[in-house]
Amino acid sequence: MDGQTWIAGHRVRVLDVVICYEHQGLTPDEIVSRYPTISRSDVRVALAYYFDHIEEIQKEIRAERAFEEEFRRTHSSLLEAKQLKDRLEAAS
């Protein structure tokens, strides 16, 4: 698809499962609750794939974080824009 690894038949990426498990400390049951279209078996397969391809998945995670940071740096949120507008209007 886009160079990322997806769980077959689902719109859930392996890295989404990895982030839930490794970085957020969720159990497989909690991951299934978050992504109800996948099963515990899907979670186990995704984690097995991750452990066999750690470097590849870690590279995907780093690339996604870099994209997010760049996006946040170059795009202000609607809330921030409204707050700035409100402050400017209140100052005048």
N, C-alpha and C positions, 0 to 999 in steps of 0.2 A: 504494500500500500504506500507508505511514506517512509520506509526504512525502519519502522518500529514493529515490534512483535505484538501481535494481538492474540487473544484467546479465541480459538476457532469458533466461528458462528456467533460471536458476540462483539459488542462495541466496547470492550474492556481490554486495555493493554496489559501486558505482563508487568510493565513498570508501575502501573496503577496498583496492582496487587502487591508488588514488592514494596512500594512506598507505604502502603497500609501496614504491611507486616513488619518490615525492618525499621521504618522511620517513625511510625505512629504506634507500634506495639499492638496492633489489632490481632486477634485470633482468627483462624480461618472462618469460624462461625460469624464473627463480627464483620469480616470482609464480605461474606455472602449477604449479610444484612444490608451492607452499604451498596452492594451490586447484586440485587436479587435475581438478575438474569443468569448468573453463574452458580455453579454448585461447589460444594466443598472439594469434590474431585477436581474441578477446574482450577481451584485455588492451589491444590497440591501439585497439579501438573505445571501450573505457571511458576510456582516456587522451584520445582525440580528443574525446569528450563532455566530459570534465573541462576541457580547454583551451578549449572553446566555452562553458562554463558555470562558469568559475572561481569567481565570487562565490557562486553557489548551493552548490557543493560545499564551498567553504571555510566557508560558514555551517553546513552539516551537520556538518563536522568540529568546529567550535567548539562547537556544541550538544552533540555527543556527549562532548567533553572536559568540558564544564561538568556534564553529567549524571554522568559518572564521578567527577569531583571531589566533587560533592555526595553521591553514594552512599558513597564512601569516608569522607567526613567524618561521615556519619550512621550508618554501619554498621561495627561492628568486625569484623575477620576472626575466624574460628573459632580460628585459631592464636593471635592476640593474646588472645582470651578465655581460652584454655587456659593460656597463659603467665602471665596475670594470676592466674588461679585457683591455679596451681602456686606462684607467689610468695607469695600470701596464705596458702596452706596451710603453706608452709615457714617463714613468719614467725610462725605461731602455735604 
